[in-house]
Amino acid sequence: MKNQLQQLFAPLLNLFEKGEGEYSYKPSFRRILLVVGYLFLVIASGALYVAVKAAMWGGLLPGSIFLIAGLVCLIVGLLGSDRAVAQIWKSK
């Protein structure tokens, strides 16, 4: 299942997995990335709910940005290689 999901999200994962040379990776980087992704999804769902409920359509943009950021964090955190996680943190 993980291989199929990696193939599905390969265009996104390849953005972060490319590069050569050394990189600095700690297991805590992945855990923090997953927590941040989850928090972004919570913020996005709250913002989108309030924007739709109050008919403030300008609130859809920030909610969408948090949603995309949260999904990217979770996808890279769950499916990405150690290099991809280090690339998000810009650890060299």
Phi, psi and omega per residue, in radians:
M1 nan -0.714 -3.137
K2 -1.121 -0.676 3.120
N3 -1.118 -0.690 3.119
Q4 -1.145 -0.714 3.106
L5 -1.181 -0.640 3.084
Q6 -1.122 -0.654 3.085
Q7 -1.197 -0.658 3.133
L8 -1.136 -0.733 -3.105
F9 -1.730 0.332 -3.112
A10 -1.001 -0.709 3.125
P11 -1.039 -0.676 3.112
L12 -1.269 -0.783 -3.107
L13 -1.146 -0.611 -3.133
N14 -1.135 -0.491 3.092
L15 -1.068 -0.641 -3.070
F16 -1.669 -0.351 -3.076
E17 -1.579 -0.181 -3.122
K18 -1.330 2.749 -3.123
G19 2.197 2.799 -3.139
E20 -2.270 2.915 3.096
G21 1.644 -2.985 -3.087
E22 -1.410 2.718 3.044
Y23 -2.551 2.689 -3.128
S24 -1.811 2.092 -3.115
Y25 -2.262 2.357 3.003
K26 -2.206 2.512 3.128
P27 -1.001 -0.466 3.125
S28 -1.174 -0.437 3.100
F29 -1.039 -0.755 -3.116
R30 -1.181 -0.735 3.128
R31 -1.104 -0.767 3.133
I32 -1.123 -0.699 3.122
L33 -1.078 -0.705 3.107
L34 -1.165 -0.711 3.117
V35 -1.138 -0.763 3.127
V36 -1.116 -0.717 3.090
G37 -1.064 -0.762 3.099
Y38 -1.099 -0.760 3.126
L39 -1.114 -0.686 3.076
F40 -1.079 -0.674 3.112
L41 -1.169 -0.639 3.089
V42 -1.141 -0.786 3.117
I43 -1.097 -0.745 -3.128
A44 -1.102 -0.789 -3.130
S45 -1.151 -0.660 3.081
G46 -1.145 -0.774 -3.131
A47 -1.142 -0.748 3.131
L48 -1.175 -0.679 3.111
Y49 -1.091 -0.844 -3.126
V50 -1.129 -0.699 -3.130
A51 -1.112 -0.744 -3.136
V52 -1.268 -0.740 -3.107
K53 -1.118 -0.678 -3.102
A54 -1.608 0.025 -3.116
A55 0.983 0.638 3.047
M56 -1.776 1.580 -2.996
W57 -1.237 -0.274 3.059
G58 -1.203 -0.322 3.117
G59 -1.373 -0.118 3.123
L60 -1.244 -0.543 -3.128
L61 -1.141 -0.922 3.103
P62 -1.083 -0.666 3.108
G63 -1.090 -0.704 3.126
S64 -1.177 -0.673 3.125
I65 -1.132 -0.783 3.088
F66 -1.113 -0.635 3.118
L67 -1.113 -0.812 3.138
I68 -1.126 -0.774 3.135
A69 -1.090 -0.726 3.117
G70 -1.120 -0.729 3.126
L71 -1.155 -0.714 3.109
V72 -1.088 -0.779 3.126
C73 -1.058 -0.771 -3.122
L74 -1.207 -0.706 -3.138
I75 -1.124 -0.818 3.137
V76 -1.189 -0.681 -3.136
G77 -1.161 -0.640 -3.098
L78 -1.556 -0.623 -3.000
L79 -1.965 -0.296 -3.033
G80 -1.377 2.810 3.096
S81 -1.366 3.034 3.095
D82 -1.079 -0.621 3.110
R83 -1.116 -0.701 -3.137
A84 -1.122 -0.732 3.128
V85 -1.153 -0.749 3.104
A86 -1.129 -0.598 3.122
Q87 -1.139 -0.662 3.087
I88 -1.105 -0.674 3.122
W89 -1.429 -0.106 -3.099
K90 0.999 0.737 -3.129
S91 -1.615 2.141 3.125
K92 -2.222 nan nan
